[in-house]
Amino acid sequence: MFHNNKSTTMNFYRPLGLQDIVTKKCEIDKILRLASFEPDFKYEKKADKKGRVYFDRYKFLGKGFGVNVHGFRMMDTNEQGEEIERFEISDWGIFAKGHADTVASHALVDCDDSGMFYLFAEDLASKNTFELRVNNALELLDRYSDLRSLDHVLDYEQTLSEVDMALLMTEGTVLLPVEKSPQQQFLQSVEDQIRKELIEKSRAGDAAAELVLAQMAQHSGAILGERLGNEDLLTVLDGYFLNMEEQTGVFYVLGDIKTVDEITNAATDEKLYCMNISATETMVTVYINQKDLMGLPTAGMRLMGVGLLQGFVTF
């Protein structure tokens, strides 16, 4: 759940077309009431000793994205002595879903000082590491409540093997693709496969594989440095998928655009793009406000930008 956290320096409401409405109490209250009483999906814990049922409720505002509310419900009596159900909302946020789940490995869950939960993992397909803000933290914590020791927690986290993630991009630019010959494409695919196999061996404790990985990184860095002396950075790099600061979920990405959808926020009528991109072989669904994208996105072009990686742990 992305909390309404004033400390963030980036506006993650804007990619989903909600920047203006969050300051209009009457309009945002209407949306949050819909999320509370007419959710499209939800998660609820069992009632506690005081009869409170804590929940996360989610309401779509467009194709694949919306708002969520966190709180509890309980039975109460009104002034006439009639039994009624009372709702208390403690927080709200935004969410966006990806087009397909990402298969992950080596998962680890952590919490920052503000109570925000993050999942750290490795994309099994690309071997890229990533972190995302967890939207369904209540459901995740509910499952942790049955674990009695650190060993049980670590064992459980190894079963967290799928995530539904999307990037809320605050600014983006469409770029031309890097032209490569068939031979260059073949050599790159072979190198990528060797790198993935070495990463697997290194994780299993193979010291020789770890050494070869370090040598490959040093060699690639030297070649990159040489080329940057004569070429522009964006013609040298095919793509990148970089988390600049831990426990922020903020990623800088450059990747190939695979699909493009034009979508609309039903509450604000703002126009958005939803794109699937491949950033160094990690598939990411990106949401961005059309006002914040330079260029016309089409399949085959590249997308460069920065945003928040958030999502759901899939159980």
C-alpha positions as CSV (number, residue, x, y, z in Angstrom):
1,M,0.0,0.0,0.0
2,F,1.4,3.4,-1.0
3,H,0.5,5.6,2.0
4,N,-0.4,9.2,1.8
5,N,3.2,10.0,2.9
6,K,4.0,13.7,2.8
7,S,7.8,13.0,3.2
8,T,8.3,11.7,-0.3
9,T,10.0,14.1,-2.7
10,M,8.3,12.6,-5.8
11,N,4.6,12.8,-6.6
12,F,3.4,9.3,-7.2
13,Y,-0.3,10.4,-7.5
14,R,0.4,12.1,-10.8
15,P,1.2,8.9,-12.9
16,L,-2.3,7.7,-12.1
17,G,-4.0,11.0,-12.8
18,L,-4.7,11.8,-9.1
19,Q,-2.4,14.8,-8.3
20,D,-5.2,17.4,-8.4
21,I,-8.0,15.5,-6.7
22,V,-6.0,14.6,-3.6
23,T,-6.3,18.2,-2.4
24,K,-10.1,18.3,-2.9
25,K,-11.5,16.8,0.2
26,C,-15.1,16.3,-1.0
27,E,-14.0,14.5,-4.2
28,I,-11.4,12.3,-2.6
29,D,-13.8,11.4,0.2
30,K,-16.3,10.2,-2.4
31,I,-13.6,7.9,-4.0
32,L,-12.6,6.5,-0.6
33,R,-16.2,5.8,0.4
34,L,-16.5,3.8,-2.8
35,A,-13.4,1.9,-2.0
36,S,-14.7,1.2,1.6
37,F,-18.2,0.1,0.7
38,E,-18.0,-1.1,-2.9
39,P,-14.5,-2.5,-3.3
40,D,-13.5,-4.5,-6.4
41,F,-11.4,-6.8,-4.2
42,K,-10.4,-6.9,-0.5
43,Y,-8.6,-8.7,2.3
44,E,-9.9,-9.1,5.8
45,K,-8.4,-10.5,8.9
46,K,-10.3,-12.5,11.5
47,A,-12.0,-10.5,14.2
48,D,-9.8,-9.6,17.2
49,K,-10.9,-9.8,20.8
50,K,-12.6,-6.4,20.6
51,G,-14.6,-7.6,17.5
52,R,-12.6,-5.4,15.1
53,V,-12.1,-6.8,11.6
54,Y,-9.1,-5.2,10.0
55,F,-9.2,-4.9,6.2
56,D,-7.6,-3.6,3.0
57,R,-10.1,-2.7,0.3
58,Y,-9.3,-1.8,-3.3
59,K,-11.3,0.1,-5.9
60,F,-10.3,0.4,-9.6
61,L,-10.4,3.9,-11.1
62,G,-9.3,2.6,-14.5
63,K,-7.8,-0.3,-16.3
64,G,-5.4,-1.9,-13.8
65,F,-5.1,0.9,-11.1
66,G,-7.0,2.6,-8.3
67,V,-7.1,3.4,-4.6
68,N,-7.1,1.3,-1.5
69,V,-8.2,2.0,2.1
70,H,-7.0,0.5,5.3
71,G,-9.0,0.3,8.5
72,F,-11.4,-1.9,10.5
73,R,-15.1,-2.6,10.8
74,M,-17.0,-3.7,13.9
75,M,-20.5,-3.9,15.2
76,D,-21.8,-1.0,17.4
77,T,-25.1,0.5,18.6
78,N,-26.4,3.9,17.6
79,E,-28.3,6.4,19.7
80,Q,-31.5,4.5,19.1
81,G,-30.0,1.3,20.5
82,E,-30.0,-0.3,17.1
83,E,-27.1,-2.5,16.1
84,I,-25.0,-1.1,13.2
85,E,-21.7,-1.8,11.5
86,R,-19.2,1.0,12.0
87,F,-16.2,1.6,9.7
88,E,-13.0,3.3,10.7
89,I,-10.5,4.3,8.0
90,S,-6.9,4.8,9.2
91,D,-5.1,5.3,5.9
92,W,-5.4,5.2,2.2
93,G,-3.2,4.9,-0.8
94,I,-2.9,4.0,-4.5
95,F,-2.0,0.9,-6.4
96,A,-1.3,-0.3,-9.9
97,K,-1.2,-3.9,-11.2
98,G,1.1,-5.4,-13.9
99,H,0.1,-7.4,-16.9
100,A,1.6,-10.6,-15.6
101,D,3.2,-11.9,-12.5
102,T,7.0,-11.8,-12.1
103,V,8.6,-15.1,-10.9
104,A,11.0,-14.2,-8.1
105,S,13.5,-15.9,-5.9
106,H,15.6,-15.2,-2.8
107,A,12.8,-13.0,-1.3
108,L,13.3,-10.9,1.8
109,V,10.7,-8.6,3.4
110,D,11.6,-5.6,5.5
111,C,10.0,-2.5,7.0
112,D,11.3,1.0,7.2
113,D,10.9,3.5,10.0
114,S,7.6,4.8,8.7
115,G,6.0,1.4,8.7
116,M,6.3,0.9,4.9
117,F,6.9,-2.7,3.8
118,Y,9.3,-3.6,1.0
119,L,10.0,-6.9,-0.7
120,F,13.5,-7.5,-1.9
121,A,14.0,-10.3,-4.5
122,E,15.6,-11.5,-7.7
123,D,13.8,-11.7,-11.0
124,L,14.3,-15.4,-11.9
125,A,14.2,-14.7,-15.6
126,S,16.7,-11.8,-15.8
127,K,18.7,-12.3,-12.5
128,N,18.1,-8.6,-11.8
129,T,17.6,-7.7,-8.2
130,F,14.7,-5.4,-7.3
131,E,12.7,-4.0,-4.4
132,L,9.0,-3.0,-4.4
133,R,6.6,-1.3,-1.9
134,V,4.2,-4.0,-0.8
135,N,0.5,-3.0,-1.4
136,N,-1.0,-6.0,0.4
137,A,1.1,-5.7,3.6
138,L,-1.9,-6.6,5.8
139,E,-2.3,-10.0,4.1
140,L,1.4,-10.6,4.3
141,L,1.6,-9.7,8.0
142,D,-1.3,-12.0,8.7
143,R,0.6,-14.9,7.3
144,Y,3.7,-14.0,9.3
145,S,1.6,-14.0,12.5
146,D,1.7,-17.8,12.6
147,L,5.5,-18.0,12.3
148,R,7.2,-18.6,15.7
149,S,10.9,-18.0,15.0
150,L,13.3,-16.3,12.7
151,D,14.1,-19.6,11.0
152,H,10.4,-20.1,10.2
153,V,10.3,-16.6,8.8
154,L,13.3,-17.2,6.6
155,D,11.9,-20.5,5.4
156,Y,8.5,-18.9,4.6
157,E,10.1,-16.1,2.6
158,Q,11.7,-18.6,0.3
159,T,8.1,-19.6,-0.7
160,L,7.3,-16.0,-1.8
161,S,8.0,-16.8,-5.5
162,E,5.6,-14.5,-7.5
163,V,4.9,-10.7,-7.4
164,D,2.5,-8.5,-9.4
165,M,4.4,-5.3,-9.9
166,A,4.2,-2.0,-11.8
167,L,6.2,1.2,-12.0
168,L,4.5,4.5,-11.4
169,M,6.6,6.7,-13.6
170,T,6.8,10.4,-12.7
171,E,8.7,11.5,-15.9
172,G,9.6,9.7,-19.1
173,T,11.2,10.1,-22.5
174,V,10.7,8.1,-25.7
175,L,14.0,7.2,-27.4
176,L,15.0,5.5,-30.6
177,P,16.2,1.9,-30.3
178,V,19.9,1.0,-30.4
179,E,20.6,-0.5,-33.8
180,K,22.5,-3.9,-33.7
181,S,23.6,-6.3,-36.3
182,P,22.4,-10.0,-36.1
183,Q,25.9,-11.0,-35.0
184,Q,25.9,-8.4,-32.2
185,Q,22.5,-9.6,-31.0
186,F,23.6,-13.2,-31.0
187,L,26.8,-12.4,-29.0
188,Q,24.8,-10.4,-26.5
189,S,22.3,-13.2,-26.0
190,V,25.2,-15.7,-25.4
191,E,26.9,-13.3,-22.9
192,D,23.6,-12.8,-21.0
193,Q,23.0,-16.5,-20.7
194,I,26.6,-17.1,-19.4
195,R,26.1,-14.3,-16.9
196,K,22.8,-15.8,-15.6
197,E,24.4,-19.3,-15.2
198,L,27.4,-17.8,-13.3
199,I,25.1,-15.9,-11.0
200,E,23.3,-19.2,-10.2
201,K,26.6,-20.9,-9.4
202,S,27.8,-18.0,-7.4
203,R,24.7,-18.0,-5.3
204,A,25.3,-21.7,-4.6
205,G,28.8,-20.9,-3.2
206,D,30.9,-21.4,-6.3
207,A,33.9,-19.1,-5.7
208,A,35.3,-19.6,-9.2
209,A,32.0,-18.4,-10.7
210,E,32.1,-15.4,-8.5
211,L,35.6,-14.5,-9.7
212,V,34.6,-14.9,-13.4
213,L,31.6,-12.6,-12.8
214,A,33.8,-9.9,-11.3
215,Q,36.2,-10.2,-14.2
216,M,33.3,-9.9,-16.7
217,A,32.1,-6.8,-14.9
218,Q,35.6,-5.3,-14.9
219,H,35.9,-6.0,-18.7
220,S,32.5,-4.6,-19.5
221,G,33.2,-1.5,-17.5
222,A,36.5,-0.9,-19.4
223,I,34.7,-1.3,-22.8
224,L,31.9,1.0,-21.6
225,G,34.4,3.6,-20.5
226,E,36.2,3.5,-23.9
227,R,33.0,3.9,-25.9
228,L,31.7,6.7,-23.7
229,G,34.8,8.7,-24.8
230,N,33.4,8.8,-28.4
231,E,29.7,8.0,-28.2
232,D,26.6,9.2,-26.4
233,L,25.5,7.3,-23.3
234,L,22.1,6.4,-24.7
235,T,23.6,4.9,-27.8
236,V,26.0,2.8,-25.8
237,L,23.5,1.4,-23.2
238,D,20.7,-0.8,-24.4
239,G,18.9,-0.4,-21.0
240,Y,19.2,-0.3,-17.3
241,F,17.1,-1.1,-14.2
242,L,18.6,0.7,-11.3
243,N,17.4,1.2,-7.7
244,M,19.3,4.3,-6.5
245,E,18.5,4.2,-2.8
246,E,17.4,1.2,-0.7
247,Q,13.9,1.1,0.8
248,T,12.5,3.7,-1.5
249,G,11.2,1.6,-4.3
250,V,12.5,4.3,-6.7
251,F,13.9,3.0,-9.9
252,Y,15.6,4.6,-12.9
253,V,14.8,2.5,-16.0
254,L,15.6,2.4,-19.7
255,G,14.0,-0.4,-21.7
256,D,12.4,-1.5,-24.9
257,I,8.7,-0.8,-25.3
258,K,6.7,-3.9,-26.1
259,T,3.1,-2.8,-25.8
260,V,1.3,0.5,-25.4
261,D,-2.3,1.2,-24.1
262,E,-4.0,4.5,-23.7
263,I,-6.1,4.5,-20.6
264,T,-8.3,7.0,-18.6
265,N,-8.8,7.7,-14.9
266,A,-12.5,7.5,-14.6
267,A,-12.6,9.8,-11.5
268,T,-10.5,12.7,-13.1
269,D,-10.7,12.0,-16.9
270,E,-6.9,12.3,-17.1
271,K,-5.3,10.4,-19.9
272,L,-2.5,7.9,-19.1
273,Y,-0.2,5.5,-20.9
274,C,0.2,1.9,-19.7
275,M,3.2,0.2,-21.3
276,N,5.0,-3.1,-21.0
277,I,8.8,-2.6,-21.3
278,S,11.8,-4.9,-21.1
279,A,14.6,-3.3,-19.0
280,T,17.7,-5.5,-19.2
281,E,15.3,-8.5,-19.6
282,T,13.1,-7.6,-16.6
283,M,9.5,-7.2,-17.8
284,V,7.9,-4.1,-16.1
285,T,4.4,-2.6,-16.6
286,V,4.7,1.2,-16.5
287,Y,2.0,3.8,-15.8
288,I,2.6,7.4,-16.7
289,N,0.5,10.5,-17.1
290,Q,0.4,11.5,-20.8
291,K,1.4,15.1,-19.7
292,D,4.7,13.8,-18.3
293,L,5.9,11.8,-21.3
294,M,8.1,13.4,-24.0
295,G,7.5,11.7,-27.3
296,L,5.0,9.3,-28.8
297,P,5.4,5.8,-27.4
298,T,5.2,2.9,-29.9
299,A,6.3,-0.7,-29.7
300,G,10.0,-1.0,-30.7
301,M,11.0,2.4,-29.3
302,R,12.7,2.7,-25.9
303,L,11.4,4.4,-22.7
304,M,13.6,6.2,-20.2
305,G,12.4,7.5,-16.9
306,V,12.1,7.3,-13.1
307,G,9.3,6.0,-10.9
308,L,8.1,4.0,-7.9
309,L,8.1,0.2,-8.2
310,Q,5.2,-1.1,-6.1
311,G,3.0,-4.2,-6.2
312,F,1.4,-7.2,-4.6
313,V,3.0,-10.4,-3.2
314,T,1.1,-13.2,-4.9
315,F,0.0,-16.1,-2.6
